[in-house]
Amino acid sequence: MPDPVSWFVVKRGWEVVGSDESKLGTVEEVLGDQELDIFDGLSVATGVLGKPRYVPAELVQEIVEGGVHLSIGQDEADRLDEYHAPRV
């Protein structure tokens, strides 16, 4: 199994996997403040037409090169809130 890595290196397109080993989607955006080292969570693309979902940091169980593993499975991930990017 790959070694854990920091949230700083997570890239768009990395695979997001549930605790039940289901592929939940891919990282769309990493949410946080790098200067203050505050990881807020992820925006996860769930499919071609699916709306991105907000995954709070506390649901991220492990980050390894190329993938993010969550502490929830597919059923719980389906109930996550839709992600709405902040307006600037």
N, C-alpha and C positions, 0 to 999 in steps of 0.2 A: 504494500500500500504506500502511496506517495506521502512524503512528509507534509505536515501542515504549513501553510504560508499565511502571511498577513493580509488583511483586507485591502491594504494599499495596492496590492498587485492584481486584484481581481479585474478582469477585462470583460467588456461586452462580448457576448457570445459563449461565455463559459457555461457549461451544463449545470443545471440545478436538479438535485436528486433528493427524493423524499426518504424518510426513515424506513419506508417499505420498499426501497430501491426503485421506485417508479421515477421516470424522467418527468419532472414537473415543468420544465421549460429551460430558457436560457437567460442569463443576466442581460438586462437591457441597460441598467444604470446602477452604479454604486452610489449610495446616499450617505453622506457624512461630511465631516469637516476634517480634512487631512492635517491642517495646521494645528488643530487642537487634539488630533487623534481621537475623534468621536465618530464611531461607526453607528449610523442610524438604521441601516438596513439596505434592501435591494429592491429595485423594480425588476420584475421577472416577466419576460414575454412568454405567454403560455401557448402560443400557436400562431398560425398564419393570420387568422382573423380574430384571435382572442385578445382581449384587453389586457394590458400589463397589470400584474398584481403587486401589491406592496407586501414585502416580507420584512417584518421588523427584525432588528439585529438579534433579539433574544431567541428567535427561532432558528438561527444559524448555528448548527452543531459543530461543523468543521469546514475549513476552507483548505483545499489542496490544489496543487497546480492543475488548472483546467476545469475545476469543479467545486461546487458548493453543496454541502450536505446539510439538509434541514432536520430538525427534530420532530417534524410532522410528516404524515403521509399524504397520499393523493386526496383522500376525502376531506381532510382538514385544509389542505392547500386550495381546494376548489371553493372554500368559503372565505378565503382571504379577501380583503377589500381591494377594489380596483385602485390602481395608482394614478393619481392626477399630479402631473408636474406643477410645481409652484409657478405662478405667473410673475414675470419680472417686468 
